[in-house]
């Protein structure tokens, strides 16, 4: 079946170490992490990746008060992506714009806040806010963006645990190829650090990272890794069919040429390297590419002891005999931004098409031999001979796997 | 509590729930929604803040009493004074 080619034409993001692609990318190349200590209800001090974007750049104060943090992240990223795309938003048909936002979870923040609120009133539910339902519906993050931007096309979220950032993009590609929309704003967001539950849950699971130096706490592939640093953030991209992008002479970051999504069907939390391998291979097949054609593999690597090893096993199988394929990861810099993770990781590598620099994985003082795979970029950036394609892995709980392949744009 | 003090209580609540609004020249005899960007959810916020901060209950059938600052003062001042 002949389908339209789909390209990325704009990037808007907020990460714990940057509120624009240039700031974020600069910090990834310069080894600047963004983890800090913060107080969380019932938990006390925890490590977290906190974003410091200004929500009032694009929202009224009342919108910030009534809405959610996930909504603010979405709105910020969507505006930034639109601005970056150079598209003439004012004259665009708003019915033909889709907003597809990947989320790991939603509603926990507001529910915890309301339970705390009514606890001040002897748990009398007449003090429960009427804002609770619009704040906690699963489409909140996309819906707030549609309200703010007055976009009247389809706007919804895609729940896919920590694979969600990739899935937002996958869905946008599909909707553009089906002709359901002409322009998409897609990626992933997370507000997770504002709920104590996610911290408490990882702690109970034995998977919450701790280190005396916050910026050393998230350390995928290092022998001393001890779990996840939870972060907030977001990355949304503008996507268009190639013909439309060329017609308006848009800047093109890259072309999404392949993807695959599958499920482990084996465990609630433990990954399955066999299914991850299948996922990457299926994405390569869809792209019509061989493993050797990929020059950067972004790992999902959350810094849990088993997860990193299993992912490295999967990558080693798919990318054996690939001397020009580099492997990296952003979680050492920004922690695990949950629904935003896959989208932020892709954003961090996209500029490599221009400068051929591969940002490193940091905090690897003592590489775990079981994670020692060829061309893992350790602690310092590497200049690649060429960067023509990126494979972006993003995996999540309940065994959801995703791999997305973006190729340097070439009008061939 | 005087009616002017009651109006100030209502204005203080509006300042919190509608922080983008300029409240220095709100006309007391004109409907709040005609001069401020307030929607039905905002009115529910006013009702909730009266309940939370001041222990004042406004039954749904009487929400219309909150249409203007003057009507708020006429309706709420006796309720505040009954608390004392």
Boltz contact constraints between the chains, C-beta under 6 A:
constraints:
  - contact:
      token1: [A, 60]
      token2: [B, 20]
      max_distance: 6.0
  - contact:
      token1: [A, 61]
      token2: [B, 19]
      max_distance: 6.0
  - contact:
      token1: [A, 61]
      token2: [B, 20]
      max_distance: 6.0
  - contact:
      token1: [A, 62]
      token2: [B, 18]
      max_distance: 6.0
  - contact:
      token1: [A, 62]
      token2: [B, 20]
      max_distance: 6.0
  - contact:
      token1: [A, 130]
      token2: [B, 44]
      max_distance: 6.0
